[in-house]
Amino acid sequence: MAKDTGHVVGIDIGTSKVATVIGKVAEDGAVEVTGIGKVESRGMRKGIIASLDEAAACVKASVEEAESMAGHSVERAYVSVGGTHVRGFNSRGVVAITSKERMITRDDITRVLEGARTISFPQDQQIFHTFPQEYLVDDQDGISHPEGMPGSRLEANVHIITGSSTSLQNLGTVVNRFGIEVAQPVLNLMADAHAVLTADEKEIGVALINVGHETTGIAVFEKGALWHTHVIPIGGAHFTNDLAVGLRTGIADAEILKKKHGCALTALVQEEDTVEVPAMAGKRTAVVERMRLAEILQPRAEELFQLLYEDIRDARLEKTINAGVVLTGGGASLSGLDEVAQGVFDHQARVGEPAGVRGLTNLVAAPLFATAVGLVLYGAQLEAREGGSRKRGGLFGRLWRGIREIV
């Protein structure tokens, strides 16, 4: 196979699946998807690696499948980070402009972002993103690019993302095991944003919700910047477990029922519809009304979105999401889930599918591929700004300072 020069690779290591997407970047910056790999995930728990060997085997299988399709070997990749170990919070940095010309330089921007990162957080956490929200020059706010402006004081409001040092190191270990360099660990919500959100949505204000297998994350964007992130330990597996208990069937059968016949809103189900439910312990299959599935799933959906709404309300951001709510992640495919979200948030809601790429779009046009596609788009945009891919010498050596972060 040829080397992956001119290609950007995203590896989404989730609790239910590992997805690899290889994208070829054209001279005009357009991204064409040339390779896709997806395997069922093992060795993961709530977004955290529980077994290095099992997780590594899944990554290997996913990457090899994508390599075979694309005809290129993977040497470096952008890797998703999610789970309840991820924390997000806002911070501010302030520096004086000391140059004789009193013009803001890139070094000044680096210094103010470094200052914003000088904060207290748990010792077992590691900063891996610093996303600038806005800059202030001599108290004039709303500035996005202060370089070259005159001033005596520069301030920066930023959103900082931290993750468990152990979890980040384990991700690097799993990917490095097969000679693949981690170009950068990327928050899964930020990758999703690159794949499913429009620039207008991020400017007007939008809540992005990734419904994963065991966790759900929310990110709020406004004025083109990231202002809030949070992860809760509820995901698609909880819907499946509810069905298994309520219908007295096995977990695997409940998962199939959820995907084929599940609906999170009773108002969307015809009362005469019925489904066959396999019983446990070899007992006879039962026939139940499809409405029964919706009656089990709807309360869980309402609970999920109510918790997320309370989170952004506590952050005083509930009135900023004027563009509504966008759902992504594998769990977002559940019928009726967007309607429940719309009812709880009192804003329009839609299911976000990956966009902004060419090539094998029919194969990645599903919420569960949003993160992997977004990783490729994120990496392509970052490398265009940096003038191509770079070697950064080790995972934590690449958790570099925030001036180059992109939203």
Buried (B, 14 or more C-beta within 10 A) or exposed (E): EEEBEBBBBBBBBBBBBBBBBBBBBEEEEBBBBBBBBBBEBBBBEBBBBEBEEBBBBBBBBBBBBBBEBBEBBBBBBBBBBBBBBBBBBBBBBEBEBEEEEEBBBEEBBBBBBBBBBEEEBEEEBBBBBBBBBBBBBEEEEEBEEBEEBEBEBBBBBBBBBBBBBEBBBBBBBBBBBEEBBBBBBBBBBBBBBBBBBBEEBBBBBBBBBBBBBBBBBBBBBBBBBBBBBBBBEBBBBBBBBBBBEBBBBBBEBBBBBBBEBBBBBBEEBEEEEBBEBBBEEEEEEEEBBBBBBBBBBBEBBBEBBEBBBEBBEEBEBBEBBEBBBBBBBBBBBBBBBBBBBBBBBEBBBBBBBBBBBEBBBEEBBBBBBBBBBBBBBBBBBBBEEEEEBEEBEEBBEBBBBBBEBEB
